């Protein structure tokens, strides 16, 4: 079975890149002690790595654990923490207890991040830690990200953004550092697979995670399963579309996803695109 290769690193402006990295390190050194919101994704993994290299044990890396957090991400976070000797902890977040989060309006992410950052800022106060950090980067500016509003309200810093580091630059710096997350596909919480105004429930999240696990186990690098009640809408990268349509693979995906509980299994011919459930919803950048 042929699996698409990871993307080649882009050509970047070396002096600019090194200056940005130096600015990031200076910011972290000046803070003196930090809590990093560490999801296990490319951005937060790089931030956790650099914070630890600058601050040692004064950099705490905390990962939120909840029904909306994929177990695969948990495994990645643990792998990075062990390999790079991060001061790592899990905390349990309870966004699912909030009716506003479960209602799944377009500002759902605000309530998730509000829960996370409220816990992290409280921990920072208790432990005498100077700042809480998230992995937002320069590419996130101008996008619809209600979680950033919660971060601003609670005084969370975004050092990658402050250093003007883009996703491509973070990937390249991560590659040089030997981080296994350098080419990790972009991801988001499992709730992002449920259309707005359809309630978020643990049962739906469990179905989505199992369905995406089926795709990942078969080597699909970039994939989503959008949950439309009893219909699963699969999105894969354009370069993986043909493989998904191979008769044997198609039959296997249909069989496995129906076993999970979906009645209909479809393949979105537009392929994967970030935030496809935002299509048709009028959203302003946050």
Rosetta silent file (secondary structure, phi, psi, omega in degrees, C-alpha in Angstrom):
SEQUENCE: XXXXXXXXXXXXXXXXXXXXXXXXXXXXXXXXXXXXXXXXXXXXXXXXXXXXXXXXXXXXXXXXXXXXXXXXXXXXXXXXXXXXXXXXXXXXXXXXXXXXXXXXXXXXXXXXXXXXXXXXXXXXXXXXXXXXXXXXXXXXXXXXXXXXXXXXXXXXXXXXXXXXXXXXXXXXXXXXXXXXXXXXXXXXXXXXXXXXXXXXXXXXXXXXXXXXXXXXXXXXXXXXXXXXXXXXXXXXXXXXXXXXXXXXXXXXXXXXXXXXXXXXXXXXXXXXXXXXXXXXXXXXXX
SCORE:     score description
SCORE:     0.000 S_00000001
   1 L     0.000  126.055 -179.590    0.000    0.000    0.000 S_00000001
   2 L   -85.467  128.666  178.895    1.468    3.375   -1.063 S_00000001
   3 L  -114.313  130.454 -178.684    1.301    6.132    1.578 S_00000001
   4 L   -57.786  141.588  179.860    1.872    9.775    0.562 S_00000001
   5 L   -77.128  159.008  175.578    5.183   11.206    1.748 S_00000001
   6 L   -65.808  151.420 -179.297    5.459   14.129    4.137 S_00000001
   7 L   -65.455  147.074  176.831    5.781   17.533    2.440 S_00000001
   8 L   -71.718  146.577  179.127    9.282   18.809    1.685 S_00000001
   9 L   -64.826  141.108 -177.104   10.415   21.732    3.844 S_00000001
  10 L   -77.527  164.264  173.403    9.877   25.088    2.106 S_00000001
  11 L   -79.555  124.183 -176.887   12.599   27.569    1.162 S_00000001
  12 L  -124.452  160.658  177.626   12.696   30.201    3.912 S_00000001
  13 L   -77.657  104.999 -172.257   14.655   33.373    4.564 S_00000001
  14 H   -59.054  -49.954  179.562   17.404   32.038    6.831 S_00000001
  15 H   -59.549  -40.056  178.376   18.446   35.312    8.554 S_00000001
  16 H   -64.146  -44.730 -179.043   14.817   36.203    9.228 S_00000001
  17 H   -59.715  -45.408 -179.052   14.102   32.725   10.566 S_00000001
  18 H   -67.016  -35.805  177.762   17.069   32.812   12.952 S_00000001
  19 H   -66.866  -39.620  178.348   16.126   36.297   14.149 S_00000001
  20 H   -64.542  -43.227  178.665   12.571   35.160   14.853 S_00000001
  21 H   -62.855  -41.072  178.589   13.810   32.147   16.803 S_00000001
  22 H   -62.957  -39.837  178.690   16.165   34.374   18.808 S_00000001
  23 H   -64.937  -40.076  176.791   13.275   36.731   19.593 S_00000001
  24 H   -60.739  -48.253 -179.003   11.178   33.790   20.766 S_00000001
  25 H   -63.148  -38.078  178.772   13.943   32.548   23.042 S_00000001
  26 H   -64.320  -43.077  177.949   14.499   36.032   24.452 S_00000001
  27 H   -58.518  -45.740 -178.677   10.787   36.395   25.264 S_00000001
  28 H   -65.993  -41.884  179.122   10.768   33.068   27.085 S_00000001
  29 H   -62.503  -38.860  179.934   13.956   33.851   29.000 S_00000001
  30 H   -68.778  -32.550  178.098   12.524   37.204   30.110 S_00000001
  31 H   -66.229  -39.126  173.859    9.324   35.568   31.357 S_00000001
  32 L    87.622  -36.726  177.283   11.384   33.318   33.637 S_00000001
  33 L  -156.688  139.982 -173.555    8.719   30.671   34.265 S_00000001
  34 E  -146.559  156.121  162.710    5.809   29.491   32.130 S_00000001
  35 E  -111.630  124.664  177.906    2.978   27.031   31.695 S_00000001
  36 E  -100.636  125.337  171.893    2.646   25.894   28.066 S_00000001
  37 E   -74.532  103.180 -167.176   -0.749   24.705   26.862 S_00000001
  38 L  -110.617  101.915 -177.491    0.644   21.619   25.132 S_00000001
  39 L   -86.279  -20.074 -172.864   -1.769   19.790   22.830 S_00000001
  40 L    98.412   -2.754  176.745    0.854   17.669   21.074 S_00000001
  41 L   -79.953  175.308 -175.018    0.388   19.502   17.778 S_00000001
  42 H   -56.077  -48.875 -173.680    3.201   21.059   15.749 S_00000001
  43 H   -68.165  -51.769 -176.632    2.981   24.558   17.230 S_00000001
  44 H   -69.551  -29.277  177.213    2.597   23.749   20.905 S_00000001
  45 H   -66.775  -42.768  177.831    5.204   20.976   20.694 S_00000001
  46 H   -64.864  -42.776  178.600    7.776   23.395   19.301 S_00000001
  47 H   -62.015  -43.148  178.755    6.877   26.006   21.921 S_00000001
  48 H   -62.500  -40.671  179.462    7.156   23.410   24.704 S_00000001
  49 H   -62.949  -49.067 -177.678   10.530   22.284   23.360 S_00000001
  50 H   -67.659  -41.529  178.731   11.984   25.807   23.167 S_00000001
  51 H   -59.760  -41.374  179.478   10.519   26.828   26.544 S_00000001
  52 H   -68.020  -39.365  179.840   12.103   23.766   28.143 S_00000001
  53 H   -67.097  -28.805  179.504   15.460   24.397   26.474 S_00000001
  54 H   -87.562  -36.729 -169.059   15.439   27.982   27.802 S_00000001
  55 H  -116.227   -8.640 -179.788   13.857   27.508   31.226 S_00000001
  56 H    59.738 -130.562 -176.450   14.353   23.853   32.174 S_00000001
  57 H   -68.913  -10.278  177.833   12.072   22.822   35.042 S_00000001
  58 H   -82.426    1.867  172.245   10.580   26.326   35.126 S_00000001
  59 E  -108.761  113.312  177.702    8.663   25.412   31.962 S_00000001
  60 E  -103.994  133.550 -176.732    5.634   23.242   32.745 S_00000001
  61 E  -114.243  112.509 -174.165    3.824   21.657   29.803 S_00000001
  62 E  -114.310  133.195 -178.459    0.175   20.834   30.489 S_00000001
  63 E  -113.573  128.202  178.173   -2.126   18.820   28.247 S_00000001
  64 E   -78.622  135.970  179.255   -5.908   18.998   28.541 S_00000001
  65 E  -119.411  120.626  179.196   -7.665   15.636   28.652 S_00000001
  66 L  -156.957  177.164 -178.347  -11.347   15.445   27.745 S_00000001
  67 L   -63.926  -23.323 -177.486  -13.790   13.566   25.528 S_00000001
  68 L   -89.648   -0.683 -177.296  -13.013   15.946   22.651 S_00000001
  69 L   -98.295  114.980 -176.157   -9.248   15.286   22.778 S_00000001
  70 L   -62.634  140.213 -179.923   -8.237   12.438   20.433 S_00000001
  71 H   -62.789  -28.802  177.551   -6.286    9.630   22.072 S_00000001
  72 H   -61.737  -39.716  178.154   -3.809    9.788   19.173 S_00000001
  73 H   -66.997  -36.531  177.254   -2.893   13.334   20.214 S_00000001
  74 H   -60.827  -42.697  179.238   -2.467   12.149   23.788 S_00000001
  75 H   -64.024  -40.484  178.337    0.005    9.542   22.571 S_00000001
  76 H   -64.407  -44.283  179.560    1.938   12.152   20.567 S_00000001
  77 H   -59.641  -42.975  178.983    2.095   14.494   23.564 S_00000001
  78 H   -65.030  -40.960 -179.697    3.447   11.690   25.753 S_00000001
  79 H   -62.074  -46.879 -179.647    6.004   10.678   23.134 S_00000001
  80 H   -65.540  -42.169 -179.210    7.346   14.223   22.768 S_00000001
  81 H   -60.541  -42.257 -179.351    7.345   14.792   26.531 S_00000001
  82 H   -71.218  -43.724 -175.806    9.386   11.643   27.134 S_00000001
  83 H   -65.471  -35.938 -175.004   11.786   12.126   24.232 S_00000001
  84 L  -110.021   12.945  172.825   12.595   15.743   25.112 S_00000001
  85 L    54.416   47.989  176.073   12.266   15.436   28.901 S_00000001
  86 L   -76.089  149.312  171.089    9.477   17.978   29.248 S_00000001
  87 E   -80.989   92.741 -165.193    7.978   18.701   32.660 S_00000001
  88 E  -114.220  140.279  175.636    4.617   17.318   31.550 S_00000001
  89 E  -141.542  155.786  167.715    1.235   16.904   33.222 S_00000001
  90 E  -103.345  144.917  168.622   -2.336   16.173   32.184 S_00000001
  91 E  -126.420  148.159  178.269   -5.286   18.129   33.537 S_00000001
  92 E   -90.284  122.531  174.963   -8.931   17.161   33.129 S_00000001
  93 L  -104.084  150.123 -171.518  -11.036   19.847   31.482 S_00000001
  94 L  -123.414   43.794  177.510  -14.804   19.828   31.776 S_00000001
  95 H   -61.736  -27.401  179.867  -16.044   21.843   28.820 S_00000001
  96 H   -67.151  -16.014  176.495  -18.627   19.093   28.215 S_00000001
  97 H   -79.118  -10.875 -175.516  -20.305   20.163   31.476 S_00000001
  98 L   -93.252  116.184  179.553  -21.027   23.586   29.949 S_00000001
  99 H   -57.507  -29.439 -179.887  -24.391   23.754   28.108 S_00000001
 100 H   -69.483  -33.537  176.320  -22.983   26.596   25.952 S_00000001
 101 H   -71.480  -47.770 -177.627  -20.212   24.334   24.721 S_00000001
 102 H   -63.610  -28.967 -178.720  -22.531   21.386   24.054 S_00000001
 103 L   -64.541  -22.961  171.280  -24.966   23.653   22.174 S_00000001
 104 L    62.066   45.124  169.588  -22.257   23.932   19.493 S_00000001
 105 L   -75.521  170.001 -178.798  -22.849   27.469   18.330 S_00000001
 106 L   -59.530  -17.588  177.793  -20.114   29.030   16.144 S_00000001
 107 L   -95.881   20.190 -178.140  -18.390   30.349   19.298 S_00000001
 108 H   -50.871  -42.963 -176.212  -18.055   26.847   20.790 S_00000001
 109 H   -61.312  -27.304  178.667  -14.249   27.083   20.920 S_00000001
 110 H   -58.843  -44.785 -175.728  -14.494   30.109   23.190 S_00000001
 111 H   -72.318  -31.232  175.742  -16.014   28.014   25.978 S_00000001
 112 H   -65.579  -50.673 -178.737  -13.474   25.236   25.516 S_00000001
 113 H   -69.463  -32.089  176.460  -10.505   27.612   25.750 S_00000001
 114 H   -61.790  -42.704  177.398  -12.128   29.539   28.571 S_00000001
 115 H   -63.334  -47.998 -178.796  -12.275   26.314   30.593 S_00000001
 116 H   -61.996  -51.892 -173.147   -8.692   25.378   29.714 S_00000001
 117 H   -73.939  -26.025  173.138   -7.117   28.783   30.312 S_00000001
 118 H   -63.500  -43.158  177.646   -9.097   29.405   33.502 S_00000001
 119 H   -65.137  -44.177 -175.914   -7.569   26.233   34.910 S_00000001
 120 H   -68.748  -39.654  178.625   -4.076   27.033   33.657 S_00000001
 121 H   -68.210  -34.335  175.895   -4.052   30.621   34.923 S_00000001
 122 H   -65.048  -41.865  177.138   -5.271   29.423   38.323 S_00000001
 123 H   -63.253  -39.688  179.250   -2.445   26.868   38.412 S_00000001
 124 H   -61.733  -42.148  178.525    0.051   29.552   37.431 S_00000001
 125 H   -64.036  -45.355 -178.304   -1.072   31.739   40.339 S_00000001
 126 H   -61.124  -36.341 -173.645   -0.924   28.841   42.799 S_00000001
 127 H   -97.740    0.501 -179.914    2.587   27.852   41.706 S_00000001
 128 L    69.637   33.310 -179.350    4.004   31.326   41.297 S_00000001
 129 L   -94.926  138.279 -168.090    4.519   30.901   37.541 S_00000001
 130 L   -69.316  -38.370 -170.826    4.825   34.090   35.527 S_00000001
 131 E  -153.144  152.176  170.637    2.772   33.346   32.410 S_00000001
 132 E  -105.327  135.477 -175.761    0.525   30.921   30.571 S_00000001
 133 E  -121.854  145.856  171.094    1.381   30.398   26.886 S_00000001
 134 L  -121.247  174.125 -173.812   -0.484   29.002   23.905 S_00000001
 135 L   -97.764   18.862  177.793    0.709   27.898   20.466 S_00000001
 136 L   -59.567  140.653 -178.675   -1.059   30.481   18.307 S_00000001
 137 L  -122.619  178.984 -174.194    1.166   31.578   15.416 S_00000001
 138 H   -63.247  -26.907  179.416    1.312   34.444   12.930 S_00000001
 139 H   -71.920  -15.833 -177.456   -0.876   32.585   10.409 S_00000001
 140 H   -80.004  -11.518 -179.819   -3.736   32.550   12.910 S_00000001
 141 L   -64.790  135.976  175.799   -4.208   36.326   12.692 S_00000001
 142 L    82.747   -5.891  177.854   -7.413   37.343   10.979 S_00000001
 143 L   -88.116  163.334  177.017   -8.901   33.847   11.116 S_00000001
 144 L   -82.675  100.246 -178.098  -12.105   33.002   12.973 S_00000001
 145 L  -137.561   83.622 -177.594  -10.722   31.625   16.236 S_00000001
 146 H   -61.236  -20.757  176.270  -12.992   32.421   19.198 S_00000001
 147 H   -62.915  -27.579  178.608  -10.556   30.580   21.467 S_00000001
 148 H   -68.583  -31.136  176.500   -8.123   33.474   21.013 S_00000001
 149 H   -62.861  -44.483  177.555  -10.682   35.814   22.566 S_00000001
 150 H   -62.299  -39.341  179.130  -10.708   33.639   25.698 S_00000001
 151 H   -62.118  -45.581  179.944   -6.904   33.666   25.715 S_00000001
 152 H   -62.622  -43.265 -178.102   -6.768   37.463   25.554 S_00000001
 153 H   -60.843  -31.374 -176.270   -9.347   37.848   28.300 S_00000001
 154 L  -101.712   10.460  173.953   -7.295   35.654   30.629 S_00000001
 155 L    73.842   23.712  179.730   -3.925   37.206   29.798 S_00000001
 156 L   -76.494  135.057  179.550   -2.510   34.194   27.929 S_00000001
 157 E   -92.410  152.024  177.480    0.578   34.984   25.849 S_00000001
 158 L  -124.897   79.493 -173.119    1.257   33.714   22.301 S_00000001
 159 H   -62.825  -30.732  177.796    5.067   33.875   21.911 S_00000001
 160 H   -65.125  -42.725  176.271    5.121   32.228   18.478 S_00000001
 161 H   -65.558  -43.177 -179.489    2.793   34.905   17.155 S_00000001
 162 H   -61.026  -30.744  178.192    4.772   37.616   18.977 S_00000001
 163 L   -87.833    5.715  179.134    7.905   36.395   17.176 S_00000001
 164 L    62.054   29.149  179.771    6.037   36.544   13.818 S_00000001
 165 L   -83.997  127.650  176.810    6.580   32.826   13.255 S_00000001
 166 L   -90.196  171.873  178.707    4.352   31.238   10.625 S_00000001
 167 H   -59.463  -45.405 -178.768    3.317   27.594   10.442 S_00000001
 168 H   -61.289  -39.177 -179.880    5.873   26.858    7.716 S_00000001
 169 H   -69.520  -37.892  178.148    8.649   28.422    9.786 S_00000001
 170 H   -66.207  -39.633  177.042    7.627   26.502   12.900 S_00000001
 171 H   -61.220  -44.148 -178.131    7.648   23.260   10.909 S_00000001
 172 H   -66.735  -43.200  177.720   11.155   23.964    9.640 S_00000001
 173 H   -64.757  -36.163  176.665   12.504   24.870   13.089 S_00000001
 174 H   -65.615  -40.689  178.360   10.821   21.763   14.486 S_00000001
 175 H   -60.784  -45.588  179.691   12.432   19.622   11.791 S_00000001
 176 H   -63.090  -32.407 -179.327   15.864   20.999   12.660 S_00000001
 177 H   -79.914   -9.343 -178.537   15.230   20.291   16.343 S_00000001
 178 L    81.868   17.626  178.742   14.321   16.663   15.591 S_00000001
 179 L   -74.103  130.088 -179.037   10.743   16.997   16.782 S_00000001
 180 L   -68.541  -11.532 -178.522    8.553   14.193   15.371 S_00000001
 181 L   -87.874    2.115 -172.940    5.691   16.686   15.087 S_00000001
 182 L   -59.123  -34.367 -178.981    7.381   18.812   12.432 S_00000001
 183 L  -112.455   18.358  179.412    5.241   17.339    9.633 S_00000001
 184 L   -64.475  128.095  178.457    2.188   16.438   11.715 S_00000001
 185 L   -59.603  147.890  176.422   -0.966   17.389    9.762 S_00000001
 186 L   -57.881  145.949 -178.736   -3.000   20.235   11.197 S_00000001
 187 L  -145.732  179.239  179.102   -5.744   19.048   13.489 S_00000001
 188 L  -158.501  173.089 -178.042   -8.437   20.251   15.852 S_00000001
 189 L   -65.985  158.330 -176.534  -10.649   18.864   18.584 S_00000001
 190 H   -62.460  -26.710 -179.936  -13.170   16.181   17.670 S_00000001
 191 H   -62.789  -24.014 -179.077  -16.083   18.580   18.241 S_00000001
 192 H   -68.672   -7.006  177.982  -15.028   20.469   15.113 S_00000001
 193 H   -90.369   -3.769 -176.847  -16.369   17.531   13.072 S_00000001
 194 E  -103.282  128.178 -178.945  -19.955   18.163   14.232 S_00000001
 195 L   -57.913  144.861  177.037  -22.014   20.782   12.324 S_00000001
 196 L   -53.318  146.328  177.805  -22.881   23.936   14.247 S_00000001
 197 L    76.878   -2.351  172.319  -26.169   23.831   16.193 S_00000001
 198 L   -99.198  124.900 -170.893  -26.002   20.035   16.458 S_00000001
 199 L   -58.129  138.411  172.926  -25.342   19.122   20.088 S_00000001
 200 L   -82.630  125.833  178.360  -21.892   17.855   21.041 S_00000001
 201 L  -132.628  155.018  176.605  -22.195   14.563   22.937 S_00000001
 202 H   -58.933  -32.981 -178.841  -19.665   11.991   24.162 S_00000001
 203 H   -66.543  -43.754  177.792  -21.309    9.381   21.923 S_00000001
 204 H   -63.401  -43.647 -178.905  -20.791   11.439   18.766 S_00000001
 205 H   -62.181  -39.290  179.687  -17.190   12.199   19.715 S_00000001
 206 H   -65.985  -39.852  177.938  -16.470    8.515   20.286 S_00000001
 207 H   -63.632  -44.089 -179.355  -17.899    7.600   16.866 S_00000001
 208 H   -61.985  -45.496 -178.116  -15.820   10.289   15.153 S_00000001
 209 H   -62.746  -42.159  178.864  -12.620    9.195   16.871 S_00000001
 210 H   -64.808  -41.396 -178.625  -13.161    5.552   15.922 S_00000001
 211 H   -65.253  -43.508  179.030  -13.985    6.479   12.323 S_00000001
 212 H   -69.212  -28.869  174.044  -10.903    8.662   11.927 S_00000001
 213 H   -63.267  -36.261  176.803   -8.872    5.885   13.486 S_00000001
 214 H   -60.139  -44.491 -179.591  -10.007    3.603   10.656 S_00000001
 215 H   -68.003  -44.693 -179.058   -8.625    6.080    8.123 S_00000001
 216 H   -63.069  -39.411 -179.787   -5.391    6.694   10.023 S_00000001
 217 H   -64.666  -20.628  179.161   -4.780    2.961   10.403 S_00000001
 218 L  -100.597   15.603  169.937   -4.953    2.661    6.634 S_00000001
 219 L    88.302    8.883  177.781   -2.310    5.280    6.098 S_00000001
 220 L   -76.431  121.221 -175.107   -4.359    8.385    5.282 S_00000001
 221 L   -77.083  -46.352 -176.271   -2.258   11.334    6.450 S_00000001
 222 L  -117.222  112.184 -175.993   -4.798   14.140    6.245 S_00000001
 223 E  -154.872  150.474  173.113   -8.357   13.104    6.992 S_00000001
 224 E  -138.970  150.314  168.155  -11.541   14.141    8.745 S_00000001
 225 E  -118.811  105.835  177.639  -14.853   12.401    9.327 S_00000001
 226 E   -81.123  131.225 -169.727  -17.580   15.031    9.492 S_00000001
 227 E   -99.766  105.410  177.353  -20.482   13.736   11.561 S_00000001
 228 E  -111.902   71.163 -177.154  -23.917   14.413   10.066 S_00000001
 229 L    57.595 -110.190 -177.006  -26.004   12.223   12.386 S_00000001
 230 L   -92.343   10.540  178.739  -26.125    8.819   10.645 S_00000001
 231 E  -114.933  128.116  174.795  -24.033   10.035    7.682 S_00000001
 232 E  -100.839  122.196  177.401  -20.225   10.123    7.744 S_00000001
 233 E  -105.615  107.016 -176.546  -18.684   12.607    5.285 S_00000001
 234 E   -85.169  131.679  170.706  -15.046   11.657    4.760 S_00000001
 235 E  -116.590  128.996  172.747  -12.528   14.307    3.757 S_00000001
 236 E  -128.824  165.594  177.314   -9.041   13.251    2.660 S_00000001
 237 L   -62.150  148.003 -179.700   -6.210   15.158    1.001 S_00000001
 238 H   -53.976  -33.376 -178.915   -6.552   15.580   -2.787 S_00000001
 239 H   -76.452   -7.323  179.390   -3.467   13.403   -3.302 S_00000001
 240 H  -109.225   -0.538 -175.748   -5.155   10.595   -1.355 S_00000001
 241 H   -61.146  -45.981 -176.491   -8.535   10.742   -3.096 S_00000001
 242 H   -60.444  -39.196 -179.011   -7.738    8.102   -5.702 S_00000001
 243 H   -67.806  -36.056  177.646   -6.649    5.616   -3.061 S_00000001
 244 H   -65.095  -26.462 -177.684   -9.851    6.168   -1.086 S_00000001
 245 H   -93.142   -4.089  174.603  -11.821    5.346   -4.247 S_00000001
 246 L   -58.380  135.161 -172.725  -10.000    2.130   -5.038 S_00000001
 247 H   -51.031  -45.831 -177.575  -12.718   -0.568   -4.928 S_00000001
 248 H   -66.470  -42.620 -179.863  -11.128   -2.632   -2.157 S_00000001
 249 H   -67.350  -43.987  179.400  -10.361    0.428   -0.014 S_00000001
 250 H   -57.663  -46.751 -179.135  -13.786    1.949   -0.635 S_00000001
 251 H   -63.802  -37.902 -179.451  -15.533   -1.255    0.411 S_00000001
 252 H   -66.970  -42.685  179.835  -13.358   -1.550    3.505 S_00000001
 253 H   -65.103  -42.609  178.378  -14.048    2.019    4.626 S_00000001
 254 H   -61.308  -46.988 -178.549  -17.778    1.615    4.110 S_00000001
 255 H   -61.208  -46.820 -176.149  -17.821   -1.661    6.031 S_00000001
 256 H   -67.970  -41.044 -178.501  -15.765   -0.352    8.945 S_00000001
 257 H   -73.225  -31.830  174.396  -17.651    2.932    9.344 S_00000001
 258 H   -67.142  -34.519  177.498  -21.026    1.203    9.148 S_00000001
 259 H   -64.709  -26.889  178.274  -19.839   -1.123   11.917 S_00000001
 260 H   -74.446  -26.857  178.363  -19.215    1.975   14.046 S_00000001
 261 L   133.974   -1.897  177.118  -22.838    3.035   13.604 S_00000001
 262 L   -79.097  141.235  178.768  -23.038    5.203   10.491 S_00000001
 263 L   -88.932  -36.347  179.697  -25.821    4.359    8.071 S_00000001
 264 E  -123.473  140.093  179.259  -24.356    6.240    5.099 S_00000001
 265 E  -125.970  119.692 -177.282  -20.665    6.707    4.242 S_00000001
 266 E  -124.213  157.596  174.881  -19.723    9.386    1.721 S_00000001
 267 E  -114.806  121.983  179.296  -16.491   10.816    0.307 S_00000001
 268 L   -74.448  116.111 -175.195  -16.382   14.610   -0.106 S_00000001
 269 L   -72.094  -11.473  172.504  -15.049   15.206   -3.630 S_00000001
 270 L   -78.533  -14.831 -179.282  -13.649   18.609   -2.631 S_00000001
 271 L    76.948 -176.885 -178.992  -11.274   16.808   -0.317 S_00000001
 272 L   -68.357  134.853  167.398   -9.969   18.000    3.021 S_00000001
 273 L  -146.993  139.331 -175.727  -10.063   21.724    3.741 S_00000001
 274 L   -61.018  133.212  174.950   -9.670   23.317    7.125 S_00000001
 275 L    66.343   37.080 -176.820  -12.932   24.388    8.742 S_00000001
 276 H   -62.708  -24.459  179.046  -15.221   23.016    6.048 S_00000001
 277 H   -76.178   -6.338  172.980  -18.135   23.206    8.505 S_00000001
 278 H   -81.141  -13.591 -178.274  -17.668   26.993    8.537 S_00000001
 279 L   -62.007  130.497 -179.279  -18.797   27.094    4.903 S_00000001
 280 L    87.172   -3.910  177.895  -22.093   28.911    4.603 S_00000001
 281 L  -109.496  127.324 -179.187  -21.769   30.471    8.079 S_00000001
 282 L   -79.287  109.517 -176.793  -20.987   34.186    8.243 S_00000001
 283 L  -123.036  139.424  175.512  -18.032   34.466   10.601 S_00000001
 284 L  -104.008  145.646  177.509  -15.882   37.445   11.484 S_00000001
 285 L   -55.591  140.797  178.818  -12.216   37.061   12.489 S_00000001
 286 L  -125.002    0.000    0.000  -11.727   36.809   16.268 S_00000001
